[in-house]
Amino acid sequence: MDEMWSFGHSKRQQRWFWHAFKNIVVPGSLPSIASGLTTGIAHAWFCLVTAEILAGRYGIGYITWKSYVTS
């Protein structure tokens, strides 16, 4: 923002910048953000189940491991 002022941009150009950012950059980046969130949630779920298998007495990981060992 300060760079715009130092190069002599007016308030009108500054408003155009935020308009373009809001209407072009943000919608264009939403697919990547959604993909990253999906991957992050999948990794978190995997880590949770793995931790329950290794150290838990309750939860879906423990139930899965117990059914695997006893059958």
Biopython code that builds the backbone (N, CA, C, O; Angstrom):
import numpy as np
from Bio.PDB.StructureBuilder import StructureBuilder

atoms = [
    (1, "MET", "N", (0.815, -1.176, 0.000)),
    (1, "MET", "CA", (0.000, 0.000, 0.000)),
    (1, "MET", "C", (0.869, 1.253, 0.000)),
    (1, "MET", "O", (0.611, 2.197, -0.747)),
    (2, "ASP", "N", (1.891, 1.255, 0.836)),
    (2, "ASP", "CA", (2.770, 2.416, 0.889)),
    (2, "ASP", "C", (3.525, 2.605, -0.419)),
    (2, "ASP", "O", (3.856, 3.727, -0.801)),
    (3, "GLU", "N", (3.794, 1.496, -1.098)),
    (3, "GLU", "CA", (4.496, 1.593, -2.376)),
    (3, "GLU", "C", (3.665, 2.367, -3.398)),
    (3, "GLU", "O", (4.210, 3.099, -4.225)),
    (4, "MET", "N", (2.366, 2.203, -3.336)),
    (4, "MET", "CA", (1.500, 2.926, -4.270)),
    (4, "MET", "C", (1.624, 4.431, -4.054)),
    (4, "MET", "O", (1.680, 5.198, -5.015)),
    (5, "TRP", "N", (1.666, 4.854, -2.788)),
    (5, "TRP", "CA", (1.778, 6.284, -2.499)),
    (5, "TRP", "C", (3.150, 6.811, -2.897)),
    (5, "TRP", "O", (3.267, 7.928, -3.399)),
    (6, "SER", "N", (4.186, 6.012, -2.674)),
    (6, "SER", "CA", (5.531, 6.495, -2.980)),
    (6, "SER", "C", (5.746, 6.652, -4.483)),
    (6, "SER", "O", (6.567, 7.467, -4.904)),
    (7, "PHE", "N", (5.032, 5.893, -5.286)),
    (7, "PHE", "CA", (5.145, 6.029, -6.732)),
    (7, "PHE", "C", (4.134, 7.023, -7.306)),
    (7, "PHE", "O", (4.045, 7.181, -8.524)),
    (8, "GLY", "N", (3.377, 7.687, -6.444)),
    (8, "GLY", "CA", (2.497, 8.758, -6.869)),
    (8, "GLY", "C", (1.123, 8.318, -7.332)),
    (8, "GLY", "O", (0.485, 9.029, -8.109)),
    (9, "HIS", "N", (0.650, 7.175, -6.884)),
    (9, "HIS", "CA", (-0.680, 6.728, -7.266)),
    (9, "HIS", "C", (-1.734, 7.492, -6.479)),
    (9, "HIS", "O", (-1.530, 7.830, -5.313)),
    (10, "SER", "N", (-2.833, 7.753, -7.110)),
    (10, "SER", "CA", (-3.901, 8.520, -6.463)),
    (10, "SER", "C", (-4.834, 7.577, -5.696)),
    (10, "SER", "O", (-4.706, 6.354, -5.762)),
    (11, "LYS", "N", (-5.766, 8.180, -4.973)),
    (11, "LYS", "CA", (-6.757, 7.380, -4.240)),
    (11, "LYS", "C", (-7.630, 6.580, -5.196)),
    (11, "LYS", "O", (-8.054, 5.473, -4.864)),
    (12, "ARG", "N", (-7.901, 7.116, -6.363)),
    (12, "ARG", "CA", (-8.714, 6.396, -7.350)),
    (12, "ARG", "C", (-7.999, 5.121, -7.791)),
    (12, "ARG", "O", (-8.629, 4.070, -7.906)),
    (13, "GLN", "N", (-6.700, 5.202, -8.038)),
    (13, "GLN", "CA", (-5.943, 4.018, -8.426)),
    (13, "GLN", "C", (-5.861, 3.032, -7.268)),
    (13, "GLN", "O", (-5.845, 1.818, -7.474)),
    (14, "GLN", "N", (-5.810, 3.556, -6.062)),
    (14, "GLN", "CA", (-5.767, 2.693, -4.895)),
    (14, "GLN", "C", (-7.086, 1.925, -4.754)),
    (14, "GLN", "O", (-7.084, 0.732, -4.448)),
    (15, "ARG", "N", (-8.200, 2.608, -4.975)),
    (15, "ARG", "CA", (-9.491, 1.919, -4.931)),
    (15, "ARG", "C", (-9.580, 0.870, -6.019)),
    (15, "ARG", "O", (-10.138, -0.203, -5.790)),
    (16, "TRP", "N", (-9.040, 1.151, -7.207)),
    (16, "TRP", "CA", (-9.049, 0.172, -8.293)),
    (16, "TRP", "C", (-8.249, -1.062, -7.904)),
    (16, "TRP", "O", (-8.642, -2.188, -8.211)),
    (17, "PHE", "N", (-7.116, -0.846, -7.223)),
    (17, "PHE", "CA", (-6.293, -1.971, -6.789)),
    (17, "PHE", "C", (-7.078, -2.905, -5.869)),
    (17, "PHE", "O", (-7.080, -4.119, -6.068)),
    (18, "TRP", "N", (-7.750, -2.331, -4.856)),
    (18, "TRP", "CA", (-8.519, -3.172, -3.934)),
    (18, "TRP", "C", (-9.713, -3.829, -4.623)),
    (18, "TRP", "O", (-10.071, -4.961, -4.296)),
    (19, "HIS", "N", (-10.324, -3.135, -5.561)),
    (19, "HIS", "CA", (-11.427, -3.708, -6.327)),
    (19, "HIS", "C", (-10.928, -4.910, -7.139)),
    (19, "HIS", "O", (-11.568, -5.962, -7.157)),
    (20, "ALA", "N", (-9.786, -4.747, -7.805)),
    (20, "ALA", "CA", (-9.230, -5.848, -8.594)),
    (20, "ALA", "C", (-8.815, -7.003, -7.685)),
    (20, "ALA", "O", (-9.035, -8.168, -8.017)),
    (21, "PHE", "N", (-8.217, -6.682, -6.546)),
    (21, "PHE", "CA", (-7.803, -7.726, -5.615)),
    (21, "PHE", "C", (-9.005, -8.513, -5.120)),
    (21, "PHE", "O", (-8.978, -9.744, -5.082)),
    (22, "LYS", "N", (-10.061, -7.799, -4.739)),
    (22, "LYS", "CA", (-11.262, -8.438, -4.192)),
    (22, "LYS", "C", (-12.004, -9.262, -5.240)),
    (22, "LYS", "O", (-12.530, -10.329, -4.924)),
    (23, "ASN", "N", (-12.053, -8.783, -6.479)),
    (23, "ASN", "CA", (-12.871, -9.430, -7.494)),
    (23, "ASN", "C", (-12.099, -10.357, -8.430)),
    (23, "ASN", "O", (-12.719, -11.129, -9.162)),
    (24, "ILE", "N", (-10.769, -10.306, -8.430)),
    (24, "ILE", "CA", (-9.999, -11.146, -9.335)),
    (24, "ILE", "C", (-9.072, -12.090, -8.575)),
    (24, "ILE", "O", (-9.094, -13.299, -8.809)),
    (25, "VAL", "N", (-8.265, -11.555, -7.676)),
    (25, "VAL", "CA", (-7.252, -12.364, -7.008)),
    (25, "VAL", "C", (-7.876, -13.344, -6.024)),
    (25, "VAL", "O", (-7.538, -14.527, -6.031)),
    (26, "VAL", "N", (-8.769, -12.872, -5.191)),
    (26, "VAL", "CA", (-9.366, -13.743, -4.179)),
    (26, "VAL", "C", (-10.169, -14.886, -4.821)),
    (26, "VAL", "O", (-9.948, -16.038, -4.446)),
    (27, "PRO", "N", (-11.090, -14.631, -5.769)),
    (27, "PRO", "CA", (-11.790, -15.751, -6.394)),
    (27, "PRO", "C", (-10.850, -16.698, -7.156)),
    (27, "PRO", "O", (-11.103, -17.901, -7.228)),
    (28, "GLY", "N", (-9.778, -16.158, -7.717)),
    (28, "GLY", "CA", (-8.836, -17.014, -8.433)),
    (28, "GLY", "C", (-8.039, -17.914, -7.512)),
    (28, "GLY", "O", (-7.598, -18.987, -7.925)),
    (29, "SER", "N", (-7.844, -17.495, -6.266)),
    (29, "SER", "CA", (-7.061, -18.298, -5.339)),
    (29, "SER", "C", (-7.914, -19.261, -4.512)),
    (29, "SER", "O", (-7.361, -20.132, -3.840)),
    (30, "LEU", "N", (-9.220, -19.133, -4.538)),
    (30, "LEU", "CA", (-10.079, -19.997, -3.731)),
    (30, "LEU", "C", (-9.951, -21.486, -4.057)),
    (30, "LEU", "O", (-9.982, -22.287, -3.123)),
    (31, "PRO", "N", (-9.810, -21.914, -5.318)),
    (31, "PRO", "CA", (-9.623, -23.349, -5.560)),
    (31, "PRO", "C", (-8.360, -23.906, -4.896)),
    (31, "PRO", "O", (-8.379, -25.020, -4.372)),
    (32, "SER", "N", (-7.286, -23.157, -4.913)),
    (32, "SER", "CA", (-6.057, -23.618, -4.259)),
    (32, "SER", "C", (-6.220, -23.646, -2.743)),
    (32, "SER", "O", (-5.718, -24.554, -2.079)),
    (33, "ILE", "N", (-6.907, -22.672, -2.204)),
    (33, "ILE", "CA", (-7.144, -22.652, -0.758)),
    (33, "ILE", "C", (-8.006, -23.839, -0.352)),
    (33, "ILE", "O", (-7.723, -24.492, 0.653)),
    (34, "ALA", "N", (-9.053, -24.125, -1.117)),
    (34, "ALA", "CA", (-9.921, -25.270, -0.804)),
    (34, "ALA", "C", (-9.156, -26.582, -0.915)),
    (34, "ALA", "O", (-9.335, -27.478, -0.090)),
    (35, "SER", "N", (-8.316, -26.698, -1.916)),
    (35, "SER", "CA", (-7.511, -27.907, -2.078)),
    (35, "SER", "C", (-6.552, -28.089, -0.907)),
    (35, "SER", "O", (-6.387, -29.200, -0.404)),
    (36, "GLY", "N", (-5.928, -27.014, -0.479)),
    (36, "GLY", "CA", (-5.021, -27.085, 0.666)),
    (36, "GLY", "C", (-5.730, -27.457, 1.951)),
    (36, "GLY", "O", (-5.211, -28.232, 2.754)),
    (37, "LEU", "N", (-6.919, -26.904, 2.147)),
    (37, "LEU", "CA", (-7.695, -27.258, 3.336)),
    (37, "LEU", "C", (-8.101, -28.727, 3.316)),
    (37, "LEU", "O", (-8.057, -29.398, 4.347)),
    (38, "THR", "N", (-8.495, -29.225, 2.153)),
    (38, "THR", "CA", (-8.880, -30.625, 2.034)),
    (38, "THR", "C", (-7.707, -31.545, 2.358)),
    (38, "THR", "O", (-7.857, -32.521, 3.093)),
    (39, "THR", "N", (-6.549, -31.229, 1.808)),
    (39, "THR", "CA", (-5.358, -32.030, 2.075)),
    (39, "THR", "C", (-4.968, -31.952, 3.541)),
    (39, "THR", "O", (-4.611, -32.965, 4.143)),
    (40, "GLY", "N", (-5.033, -30.769, 4.117)),
    (40, "GLY", "CA", (-4.691, -30.606, 5.526)),
    (40, "GLY", "C", (-5.620, -31.366, 6.447)),
    (40, "GLY", "O", (-5.173, -31.979, 7.416)),
    (41, "ILE", "N", (-6.903, -31.332, 6.156)),
    (41, "ILE", "CA", (-7.871, -32.066, 6.979)),
    (41, "ILE", "C", (-7.639, -33.571, 6.852)),
    (41, "ILE", "O", (-7.740, -34.294, 7.844)),
    (42, "ALA", "N", (-7.333, -34.048, 5.656)),
    (42, "ALA", "CA", (-7.057, -35.477, 5.463)),
    (42, "ALA", "C", (-5.820, -35.902, 6.243)),
    (42, "ALA", "O", (-5.821, -36.964, 6.865)),
    (43, "HIS", "N", (-4.778, -35.102, 6.221)),
    (43, "HIS", "CA", (-3.564, -35.440, 6.972)),
    (43, "HIS", "C", (-3.825, -35.405, 8.472)),
    (43, "HIS", "O", (-3.332, -36.262, 9.205)),
    (44, "ALA", "N", (-4.587, -34.432, 8.929)),
    (44, "ALA", "CA", (-4.905, -34.344, 10.355)),
    (44, "ALA", "C", (-5.716, -35.561, 10.809)),
    (44, "ALA", "O", (-5.478, -36.104, 11.888)),
    (45, "TRP", "N", (-6.658, -35.979, 9.994)),
    (45, "TRP", "CA", (-7.472, -37.153, 10.334)),
    (45, "TRP", "C", (-6.604, -38.407, 10.387)),
    (45, "TRP", "O", (-6.751, -39.224, 11.297)),
    (46, "PHE", "N", (-5.703, -38.565, 9.423)),
    (46, "PHE", "CA", (-4.798, -39.705, 9.395)),
    (46, "PHE", "C", (-3.908, -39.717, 10.640)),
    (46, "PHE", "O", (-3.709, -40.769, 11.247)),
    (47, "CYS", "N", (-3.380, -38.570, 11.018)),
    (47, "CYS", "CA", (-2.531, -38.489, 12.213)),
    (47, "CYS", "C", (-3.321, -38.806, 13.473)),
    (47, "CYS", "O", (-2.798, -39.454, 14.380)),
    (48, "LEU", "N", (-4.554, -38.367, 13.547)),
    (48, "LEU", "CA", (-5.397, -38.643, 14.703)),
    (48, "LEU", "C", (-5.642, -40.139, 14.855)),
    (48, "LEU", "O", (-5.502, -40.686, 15.949)),
    (49, "VAL", "N", (-6.006, -40.799, 13.761)),
    (49, "VAL", "CA", (-6.274, -42.234, 13.811)),
    (49, "VAL", "C", (-4.996, -42.999, 14.154)),
    (49, "VAL", "O", (-5.035, -43.949, 14.935)),
    (50, "THR", "N", (-3.864, -42.591, 13.574)),
    (50, "THR", "CA", (-2.594, -43.248, 13.869)),
    (50, "THR", "C", (-2.225, -43.089, 15.339)),
    (50, "THR", "O", (-1.763, -44.046, 15.960)),
    (51, "ALA", "N", (-2.416, -41.922, 15.897)),
    (51, "ALA", "CA", (-2.125, -41.710, 17.316)),
    (51, "ALA", "C", (-3.022, -42.560, 18.198)),
    (51, "ALA", "O", (-2.575, -43.071, 19.225)),
    (52, "GLU", "N", (-4.271, -42.717, 17.816)),
    (52, "GLU", "CA", (-5.172, -43.558, 18.596)),
    (52, "GLU", "C", (-4.766, -45.025, 18.501)),
    (52, "GLU", "O", (-4.900, -45.766, 19.475)),
    (53, "ILE", "N", (-4.271, -45.452, 17.344)),
    (53, "ILE", "CA", (-3.813, -46.839, 17.196)),
    (53, "ILE", "C", (-2.618, -47.081, 18.103)),
    (53, "ILE", "O", (-2.542, -48.115, 18.766)),
    (54, "LEU", "N", (-1.689, -46.142, 18.139)),
    (54, "LEU", "CA", (-0.453, -46.334, 18.887)),
    (54, "LEU", "C", (-0.627, -46.161, 20.391)),
    (54, "LEU", "O", (-0.031, -46.924, 21.151)),
    (55, "ALA", "N", (-1.398, -45.215, 20.844)),
    (55, "ALA", "CA", (-1.401, -44.883, 22.263)),
    (55, "ALA", "C", (-2.780, -44.793, 22.894)),
    (55, "ALA", "O", (-2.880, -44.510, 24.088)),
    (56, "GLY", "N", (-3.823, -45.017, 22.154)),
    (56, "GLY", "CA", (-5.150, -44.773, 22.705)),
    (56, "GLY", "C", (-5.847, -46.013, 23.222)),
    (56, "GLY", "O", (-5.500, -47.138, 22.863)),
    (57, "ARG", "N", (-6.812, -45.793, 24.052)),
    (57, "ARG", "CA", (-7.699, -46.851, 24.534)),
    (57, "ARG", "C", (-9.131, -46.616, 24.054)),
    (57, "ARG", "O", (-10.007, -47.456, 24.260)),
    (58, "TYR", "N", (-9.362, -45.473, 23.415)),
    (58, "TYR", "CA", (-10.683, -45.128, 22.915)),
    (58, "TYR", "C", (-10.537, -44.548, 21.522)),
    (58, "TYR", "O", (-9.458, -44.090, 21.146)),
    (59, "GLY", "N", (-11.598, -44.562, 20.768)),
    (59, "GLY", "CA", (-11.603, -43.905, 19.469)),
    (59, "GLY", "C", (-11.594, -44.891, 18.313)),
    (59, "GLY", "O", (-11.469, -46.102, 18.497)),
    (60, "ILE", "N", (-11.730, -44.337, 17.124)),
    (60, "ILE", "CA", (-11.850, -45.163, 15.931)),
    (60, "ILE", "C", (-10.548, -45.896, 15.610)),
    (60, "ILE", "O", (-10.585, -47.007, 15.080)),
    (61, "GLY", "N", (-9.395, -45.292, 15.922)),
    (61, "GLY", "CA", (-8.128, -45.967, 15.683)),
    (61, "GLY", "C", (-7.965, -47.194, 16.559)),
    (61, "GLY", "O", (-7.533, -48.249, 16.095)),
    (62, "TYR", "N", (-8.311, -47.050, 17.817)),
    (62, "TYR", "CA", (-8.218, -48.182, 18.738)),
    (62, "TYR", "C", (-9.171, -49.293, 18.339)),
    (62, "TYR", "O", (-8.799, -50.466, 18.363)),
    (63, "ILE", "N", (-10.382, -48.945, 17.976)),
    (63, "ILE", "CA", (-11.367, -49.953, 17.562)),
    (63, "ILE", "C", (-10.901, -50.671, 16.299)),
    (63, "ILE", "O", (-11.037, -51.890, 16.189)),
    (64, "THR", "N", (-10.350, -49.917, 15.345)),
    (64, "THR", "CA", (-9.846, -50.518, 14.114)),
    (64, "THR", "C", (-8.696, -51.473, 14.408)),
    (64, "THR", "O", (-8.668, -52.588, 13.888)),
    (65, "TRP", "N", (-7.748, -51.048, 15.237)),
    (65, "TRP", "CA", (-6.603, -51.893, 15.558)),
    (65, "TRP", "C", (-7.045, -53.129, 16.332)),
    (65, "TRP", "O", (-6.547, -54.222, 16.065)),
    (66, "LYS", "N", (-7.963, -52.987, 17.281)),
    (66, "LYS", "CA", (-8.438, -54.113, 18.070)),
    (66, "LYS", "C", (-9.135, -55.135, 17.185)),
    (66, "LYS", "O", (-8.933, -56.337, 17.358)),
    (67, "SER", "N", (-9.949, -54.681, 16.246)),
    (67, "SER", "CA", (-10.629, -55.619, 15.358)),
    (67, "SER", "C", (-9.646, -56.289, 14.411)),
    (67, "SER", "O", (-9.867, -57.434, 14.016)),
    (68, "TYR", "N", (-8.581, -55.618, 14.039)),
    (68, "TYR", "CA", (-7.553, -56.207, 13.175)),
    (68, "TYR", "C", (-6.761, -57.277, 13.917)),
    (68, "TYR", "O", (-6.459, -58.328, 13.351)),
    (69, "VAL", "N", (-6.426, -57.022, 15.166)),
    (69, "VAL", "CA", (-5.606, -57.960, 15.944)),
    (69, "VAL", "C", (-6.413, -59.174, 16.366)),
    (69, "VAL", "O", (-5.890, -60.289, 16.359)),
    (70, "THR", "N", (-7.675, -58.988, 16.735)),
    (70, "THR", "CA", (-8.458, -60.107, 17.265)),
    (70, "THR", "C", (-9.068, -60.977, 16.189)),
    (70, "THR", "O", (-9.549, -62.067, 16.501)),
    (71, "SER", "N", (-9.072, -60.552, 14.947)),
    (71, "SER", "CA", (-9.694, -61.400, 13.926)),
    (71, "SER", "C", (-8.665, -62.137, 13.104)),
    (71, "SER", "O", (-9.023, -62.893, 12.201)),
]
sb = StructureBuilder()
sb.init_structure("model")
sb.init_model(0)
sb.init_chain("A")
sb.init_seg("    ")
for serial, (resi, resn, name, xyz) in enumerate(atoms, 1):
    if name == "N":
        sb.init_residue(resn, " ", resi, " ")
    sb.init_atom(name, np.array(xyz, "f"), 0.0, 1.0, " ", f" {name:<3s}", serial, name[0])
structure = sb.get_structure()
